[in-house]
């Protein structure tokens, strides 16, 4: 009799367990830190709100900087769960060193634009105008994506300039223009859009422009692999992709 009761209770436990929604058991929780290129600051902030609404038990924190700096930090053991880079080269470095797992996924693209002071008082119309005598131009540092892209774009246009300074990332470069310390810089279209009128943008001709590719991957030493995976997947979702378009990014 007791044995029969035990068997019945065990069977009932199996039925109850099977009835529980799988998604509830798999739903991520906890905290993740996303390392991301500085040009993703505004868009990822908005996407985080969408993500946390879908996964209310997860808190997303960010470290925004140049992709080159972030890749180096991850390789040195910095605590990160996800790496989103403004170029493929820096994320590939983290993959090659074994610090990012799986195959990186491209989730967005971007274009370059000339950022000038609000209203464009120096009448900059093209990359060639950046050679004007007395014009103060700042660029991103050579080793960071926006610096490499800018150098490629200038080479395409046959333009040579001597920048007043080279900044550590796209946001720092744009800031020089927005606070009046520079007349112009070359950053991303999304940066100028995010400046909300503190700077103006001058389009770069298609023949001279460069398309920036943004890949993403989960960090191998993540302390929250489930939430990291969920973030990577969410960035590719329709909701997140719509948000990226609103901030000026191109489809992947």
C-alpha positions in Angstrom: 0.0 0.0 0.0 2.7 2.4 1.0 4.7 1.6 -2.1 1.7 2.2 -4.3 1.1 5.6 -2.6 4.8 6.5 -3.1 4.6 5.6 -6.8 1.4 7.7 -7.1 3.0 10.7 -5.4 6.1 10.5 -7.6 4.0 10.3 -10.7 2.0 13.4 -9.6 5.2 15.3 -9.0 6.3 14.5 -12.5 3.0 15.7 -13.9 3.2 19.0 -11.9 6.7 19.6 -13.0 5.8 19.0 -16.6 3.0 21.5 -16.3 5.3 24.3 -15.2 6.1 26.7 -18.1 9.6 26.1 -19.4 10.1 29.8 -20.1 9.7 30.6 -16.4 12.5 28.3 -15.5 14.7 29.7 -18.2 13.8 33.3 -17.8 17.1 35.3 -17.1 17.6 37.3 -13.9 20.3 39.3 -12.2 22.6 41.9 -13.6 24.7 42.2 -16.8 27.3 44.7 -17.9 27.4 45.5 -21.6 30.6 46.9 -23.0 29.7 49.0 -26.1 31.2 51.5 -28.5 30.4 55.0 -27.4 28.3 55.7 -30.5 25.7 53.2 -29.1 25.1 55.2 -25.9 21.7 56.6 -26.7 20.3 53.7 -28.7 21.4 51.0 -26.2 20.0 53.1 -23.4 16.6 53.0 -25.0 16.9 49.3 -25.9 17.8 48.5 -22.2 14.4 49.9 -21.2 12.7 47.6 -23.7 14.8 44.7 -22.5 14.1 45.3 -18.8 10.4 45.5 -19.6 10.5 42.1 -21.2 12.9 40.7 -18.5 12.0 42.6 -15.3 14.3 40.5 -13.2 17.4 41.7 -15.2 19.3 44.9 -14.7 21.5 46.2 -17.6 24.5 48.3 -16.9 26.9 49.8 -19.5 30.5 50.7 -20.1 30.7 52.9 -23.2 34.1 53.7 -24.7 36.0 53.2 -27.9 35.8 49.6 -29.1 39.6 49.4 -29.1 39.7 50.3 -25.4 36.9 47.9 -24.5 38.5 45.0 -26.4 41.7 45.5 -24.5 39.9 45.7 -21.2 38.0 42.5 -21.8 41.3 40.7 -22.8 42.8 42.0 -19.5 39.9 40.4 -17.5 37.5 43.3 -17.0 34.1 42.1 -15.8 31.9 42.2 -18.8 29.0 40.0 -20.1 28.5 41.3 -23.6 30.7 43.2 -26.1 29.2 45.3 -28.9 31.8 46.8 -31.1 31.7 49.6 -33.7 33.9 47.6 -36.0 34.5 43.9 -36.7 38.3 44.0 -36.1 38.1 44.8 -32.4 35.5 42.2 -31.6 37.4 39.6 -33.6 40.4 40.3 -31.4 38.4 39.3 -28.4 37.2 36.2 -30.3 40.7 35.2 -31.3 41.9 35.6 -27.7 39.1 33.3 -26.5 37.4 36.1 -24.5 34.2 36.2 -26.6 32.3 33.0 -27.3 30.5 31.9 -30.5 30.4 33.6 -33.8 29.8 37.4 -33.6 26.5 38.7 -35.0 26.3 41.9 -37.0 23.3 43.9 -35.6 23.7 47.3 -37.2 25.6 49.5 -39.6 26.4 53.2 -39.6 27.8 56.0 -41.8 30.1 58.9 -41.2 29.2 62.6 -41.2 31.0 65.9 -40.7 29.9 67.5 -37.4 30.2 71.3 -37.3 29.1 74.0 -34.9 25.4 74.6 -34.7 24.3 76.5 -37.9 27.6 75.7 -39.6 29.1 79.2 -39.3 32.3 78.2 -41.1 30.2 77.1 -44.1 31.7 73.6 -44.4 30.2 71.8 -47.3 32.5 68.8 -47.9 35.5 66.9 -46.7 37.6 69.2 -48.9 36.5 72.2 -46.9 38.2 70.7 -43.8 41.5 71.9 -45.4 40.5 75.5 -45.1 43.2 77.6 -43.4 42.4 78.4 -39.8 39.7 75.7 -39.5 40.1 73.7 -36.3 39.4 70.0 -37.0 39.5 67.2 -34.5 39.4 63.5 -35.2 39.1 60.2 -33.3 42.4 58.6 -32.4 44.0 56.4 -35.1 43.5 53.1 -33.3 39.7 53.5 -32.6 37.1 52.6 -35.2 35.9 56.2 -35.9 39.5 57.2 -36.4 40.1 54.4 -38.8 36.9 55.1 -40.7 37.7 58.8 -40.9 41.1 58.2 -42.3 39.7 55.8 -44.9 37.0 58.4 -45.9 39.6 61.2 -46.2 41.8 59.0 -48.3 38.9 58.3 -50.6 38.3 62.0 -51.0 42.0 62.8 -51.5 42.0 65.1 -48.5 44.9 65.6 -46.1 44.4 67.5 -42.9 46.4 68.0 -39.6 43.8 67.7 -36.8 44.2 69.9 -33.7 43.7 66.8 -31.6 42.8 63.1 -31.8 40.2 62.0 -29.2 39.7 58.7 -27.4 36.2 57.9 -28.9 33.5 59.3 -31.0 31.6 61.1 -28.2 34.8 62.9 -27.0 35.5 64.0 -30.6 32.0 65.3 -31.1 32.1 67.1 -27.7 35.0 69.3 -28.9 32.7 70.7 -31.5 29.6 71.0 -29.4 31.5 73.0 -26.7 33.2 75.3 -29.3 36.7 74.0 -29.0 36.7 72.8 -32.6 35.0 73.9 -35.8 34.5 70.4 -37.2 35.0 66.7 -36.7 34.3 63.4 -38.5 32.0 61.2 -36.4 29.0 59.0 -37.1 25.6 60.1 -38.4 24.1 58.8 -35.2 26.3 60.9 -33.0 25.2 64.1 -34.7 21.6 63.1 -34.5 22.0 62.3 -30.8 23.6 65.7 -30.1 20.0 67.1 -30.4 20.9 70.3 -32.2 24.0 71.2 -30.3 25.9 70.5 -33.5 24.9 70.4 -37.2 25.7 67.7 -39.7 27.3 68.0 -43.1 26.8 64.9 -45.3 29.8 63.1 -46.8 29.4 62.1 -50.5 28.6 58.4 -50.9 31.7 57.9 -53.0 33.8 59.1 -50.0 31.8 57.7 -47.2 32.5 54.5 -45.2 30.0 52.0 -43.8 30.7 51.0 -40.2 29.8 47.5 -39.2 28.6 46.7 -35.6 28.9 43.1 -34.3 28.0 41.8 -30.9 29.0 38.7 -28.8 28.8 37.2 -25.3 31.9 37.3 -23.2 33.2 33.9 -22.2 33.8 34.8 -18.5 30.3 36.2 -18.1 28.9 35.7 -14.6 25.4 35.7 -16.1 25.5 33.8 -19.3 21.7 33.4 -19.6 21.1 37.1 -19.4 24.0 37.9 -21.7 22.6 35.5 -24.3 19.2 37.1 -23.9 20.6 40.6 -24.5 22.5 39.5 -27.7 19.3 37.9 -29.0 17.1 40.9 -28.1 19.4 43.3 -29.9 18.5 41.4 -33.1 14.8 41.5 -32.4 12.3 43.6 -34.3 11.7 45.9 -31.4 15.4 46.6 -30.9 16.0 47.0 -34.6 13.2 49.5 -34.9 14.8 51.5 -32.1 18.2 51.4 -33.8 16.6 52.8 -37.0 15.1 55.6 -35.0 18.6 56.6 -33.7 19.9 56.7 -37.3 21.6 53.3 -37.6 21.3 51.3 -40.8 20.1 47.7 -41.1 22.7 45.0 -40.5 
